[in-house]
Amino acid sequence: MEVKLGELPGWIQMQDFTPKGIAGTFQKGYYWYYSKYINVKKGCVAGISMVLAAYMLFNYCHSYKELKHEWLCKYH
């Protein structure tokens, strides 16, 4: 996260965009999230509530087209 704007093209070229590299990036992100929010000594509901909020937002965005259509319908 400390990449300067001038170093950005070189940094992007160093990244691994193969399917194995992308899967490794997702796995690294999952382990980071799990160790930071889920697997802690003094737990709280922050990690689980963030997952729930992301799930709710995803479902809302997925069904927005149908919801918008219902809003515009006139009931007589």
Buried (B, 14 or more C-beta within 10 A) or exposed (E): EEEEEEEEEEEEEEEEEEEEEEEEEEEEEEEEBEEEBEEEEEEEEEBEEEEEEEEEEEEEEEEEEEEEEEEEEEEE
